[in-house]
Amino acid sequence: MTGLQIRGLTLELGARATPKVILRGIDIDVPAGSITGLAGESGSGKTMTGLAVMGLQPAGSRLGGSIALDGPRGRVENLLHLKPRAMNALRGRDVAMIFQDPTASLHPMITIERQLTDGMKHHLRITGREAKERAIALLERVKVPDPATALKKYPHQFSGGQLQRIAIAIALSSEPSVLIADEPTTALDVTVQAGILRLLRELCDGLDLAILLVTHDLGVMSALADTVTVMRFGEVVEQGDRYQVIREPRSDYTRSLIDALPRVPTPDIPGLSGTDTH
């Protein structure tokens, strides 16, 4: 079953007479139980694609095309046709997003427990006690040490890698079927990156998640994604199995991105060593 299906997605900003075209007819499939990589340099439109799925595009944007979603409450044929209230109910419950900088996505003045449980109580209609039990289980799943104590703390009391794990737990708290990960390891050092990427792989396989991994780093993509979509100037220039795209790219642009990578072999994520100790 397809978790997310994007067809002909367009996005324009500015005056209709002289629009700034951001996305030019994007087609992407993000199946359940797999990681779909979305790669490209800054300004390619990859992050805007993820924001459009979440309904978080800039104010005044004009969207076209369709975004279909198979969520826990059934299939939505086109997210772009939803009223704001319906999109608010779906966001977090059916599709969730983790961002590049966890320090910016977590509230510095609110405990981890409240940030984890508020969404669960709202979307899942469960009691505070049930939400707390689920929060502890989630922190255990994403490998945050001593979850019961962690719930009482504030974001500034954790390392960057642990904060990103907490952000992932929050994104998963209401049991979405689709997870959008926007540059989730860019702000982390290499050792911590490996742990976060391995965690995403484990969650994808264990929860049958459909993950859209947005990154400029084809090295990360080659280690983690099942399929890869490459974007440039708001258009898809190449799509395919990760081995085909990385080893036999058809696009000159993709080839240039690969040629710019350091010549160090990147092992598959399940075999990576290293833990979040920083």
FENKA-V234389 format. One record per backbone hydrogen bond with DSSP energy under -0.5 kcal/mol. CO is the residue of the C=O (numbers start at 1). NH is the residue of the N-H. E is the energy in kcal/mol with one decimal. If there is no record, write none. Layout:
BEGIN
((CO,NH,E) (CO,NH,E))
END
This chain:
BEGIN
((1,32,-1.8) (3,70,-2.2) (4,30,-3.1) (5,68,-2.7) (6,28,-1.8) (7,66,-2.4) (9,25,-1.2) (9,26,-2.0) (10,64,-1.9) (11,22,-2.8) (11,23,-1.5) (12,62,-2.2) (13,20,-3.0) (16,19,-0.7) (19,21,-0.7) (20,13,-2.2) (20,22,-0.6) (23,11,-1.6) (26,9,-2.2) (28,6,-3.3) (30,3,-0.8) (30,4,-1.6) (31,34,-1.1) (34,36,-0.6) (34,211,-2.3) (35,37,-0.6) (35,226,-3.0) (35,227,-1.4) (36,213,-2.3) (37,39,-0.5) (37,229,-2.8) (38,215,-2.3) (39,231,-3.0) (41,44,-1.8) (44,234,-2.1) (45,49,-1.7) (46,50,-1.5) (47,51,-2.4) (48,52,-2.2) (49,53,-1.7) (50,54,-1.5) (51,55,-0.6) (51,56,-3.2) (52,55,-0.8) (58,61,-1.8) (61,63,-0.5) (62,12,-1.9) (64,10,-1.8) (66,7,-2.6) (67,79,-2.8) (68,5,-2.4) (69,71,-0.8) (69,76,-3.1) (71,74,-1.8) (74,71,-2.5) (75,77,-0.5) (76,69,-2.6) (78,81,-1.5) (79,82,-1.5) (83,87,-2.4) (84,88,-2.3) (85,89,-1.7) (86,90,-1.5) (87,91,-2.6) (90,93,-0.5) (90,94,-3.1) (90,95,-1.3) (94,177,-1.9) (94,178,-1.6) (95,92,-3.4) (96,180,-2.8) (98,182,-2.8) (100,102,-0.7) (100,187,-0.6) (101,104,-1.2) (101,105,-1.2) (102,106,-1.3) (107,110,-1.1) (111,115,-2.1) (112,116,-2.0) (113,117,-2.5) (114,118,-2.3) (116,120,-0.7) (117,121,-2.6) (118,122,-1.8) (119,123,-3.1) (120,124,-2.5) (120,125,-0.5) (121,125,-0.5) (127,131,-2.5) (128,132,-2.3) (129,133,-2.3) (130,134,-2.4) (131,135,-2.3) (132,136,-2.3) (133,137,-2.0) (134,138,-2.4) (135,139,-2.4) (136,140,-2.1) (137,141,-2.1) (138,142,-2.1) (139,144,-2.8) (140,143,-1.3) (143,145,-0.6) (146,149,-0.6) (146,150,-2.3) (147,151,-2.0) (149,152,-1.1) (150,153,-1.4) (151,113,-2.4) (153,112,-2.4) (154,157,-2.3) (155,158,-1.8) (159,163,-2.4) (160,164,-2.0) (161,165,-1.6) (162,166,-2.2) (163,167,-2.6) (164,168,-2.0) (165,169,-2.2) (166,170,-2.5) (167,171,-2.2) (168,172,-1.8) (169,173,-0.6) (170,173,-0.9) (172,175,-2.0) (177,210,-2.2) (178,96,-2.3) (179,181,-0.6) (179,212,-2.4) (180,98,-2.7) (180,182,-0.6) (181,183,-0.9) (181,214,-3.1) (183,186,-0.9) (185,188,-1.7) (189,193,-2.6) (190,194,-1.9) (191,195,-1.2) (192,196,-2.1) (193,197,-2.7) (194,198,-2.3) (195,199,-2.0) (196,200,-2.3) (197,201,-1.9) (198,202,-2.2) (199,203,-2.6) (200,204,-2.4) (201,205,-2.3) (202,206,-2.8) (203,207,-2.5) (203,209,-0.6) (204,208,-0.9) (204,209,-0.9) (209,33,-1.1) (209,34,-0.8) (209,211,-0.7) (210,179,-2.8) (211,36,-3.1) (211,213,-0.7) (212,181,-2.6) (212,214,-0.7) (213,38,-3.1) (213,215,-0.5) (214,183,-3.1) (215,40,-0.7) (216,218,-0.9) (217,221,-1.9) (218,222,-2.4) (219,223,-1.0) (220,223,-0.6) (220,224,-1.3) (221,225,-1.6) (223,269,-1.6) (226,242,-1.8) (227,37,-3.2) (228,240,-1.6) (229,39,-3.0) (230,237,-2.8) (230,238,-1.3) (232,235,-1.6) (234,24,-3.1) (235,232,-2.5) (235,237,-0.6) (238,230,-3.1) (240,228,-3.0) (241,245,-2.8) (242,246,-2.7) (243,247,-2.4) (244,248,-2.3) (251,255,-2.2) (252,256,-2.0) (253,257,-1.9) (254,258,-2.2) (255,259,-2.4) (256,260,-1.1) (258,261,-1.4) (262,264,-2.2) (265,267,-0.6) (268,271,-1.4) (269,272,-1.9) (275,277,-1.4))
END
